[in-house]
């Protein structure tokens, strides 16, 4: 009898990344203040989302791009942006 195959987490992660790429997904890194991460986590729980990425995709989908401006980005560099 053959020994059971030991799961290789590196292989699992590679398969997951390949599947996501095939679905048109791209991985990005975001540098966020801990308060922003806490907000993401609160929204994740509120929405029943499976990941922070899912929350970010929902926020992007709901954003009114016509209402966003460079001034909104400038406000992020001010101390009380959150």
Residue, then its C-alpha position, 0 to 999 in steps of 0.5 A: x500500500x502506498x503511503x498517503x501523499x503529504x500536502x505540499x503547501x508551496x504547490x497548493x499556493x502555486x496552483x491557487x495563484x495560477x488559478x487566480x491568474x487564469x481568472x484575470x486576477x493580479x496580486x498587489x501589495x498595499x501599504x496601509x495604516x493599521x487603522x485602515x486595515x482595522x476598517x477593512x477587517x470590520x467591513x469584512x466581518x460586516x459583509x461576511x466577505x472571505x478576504x480583505x481582497x474581496x472587500x477591496x474589490x467590493x469597494x472599488x466596484x461601488x466607488x463613484x469614479x466621477x466623484x473621486x479627485x486628486x484632492x481625495x488623494x491629497x487628503x490621505x497624506x494629512x494626519x487625520x485621514x481615517 
